[in-house]
């Protein structure tokens, strides 16, 4: 019985890790976008 619960928990952990990896790879900055310089305001 404990082995079944351990396997299910392992599947949830691996599934969560794969979902996080997939979402992290999907948000990439397009090539044409350039960083804007900061305005150095000393007010």
C-alpha atoms as one frame of an Amber mdcrd trajectory, in Angstrom:
protein
   0.000   0.000   0.000   2.810   2.409   0.872   4.534   1.720  -2.420   1.441
   2.788  -4.348   1.246   6.068  -2.407   4.959   6.659  -2.943   4.615   6.114
  -6.711   1.639   8.488  -6.889   3.530  11.156  -4.920   6.539  10.731  -7.216
   4.341  11.170 -10.285   2.888  14.396  -8.874   6.371  15.765  -8.126   7.693
  14.902 -11.586   4.569  16.281 -13.261   4.854  19.545 -11.336   8.522  19.885
 -12.262   7.757  19.297 -15.943   4.974  21.895 -15.886   7.314  24.441 -14.295
  10.023  23.749 -16.867   7.555  24.068 -19.736   6.169  27.380 -18.476   9.684
  28.746 -17.865  10.717  28.010 -21.454   7.633  29.589 -23.013   8.299  33.183
 -21.838  11.295  34.227 -23.898  11.981  37.781 -24.994  11.641  38.305 -28.765
  14.851  39.015 -30.671  13.850  42.525 -31.795  13.305  43.818 -28.243  16.164
  45.859 -26.760  16.647  47.010 -23.177  15.825  50.636 -22.481  18.455  52.666
 -20.589  17.594  53.933 -17.141  17.214  57.662 -16.552  19.705  58.672 -13.881
  17.614  61.148 -11.902  19.154  62.373  -8.637  16.241  64.454  -7.368
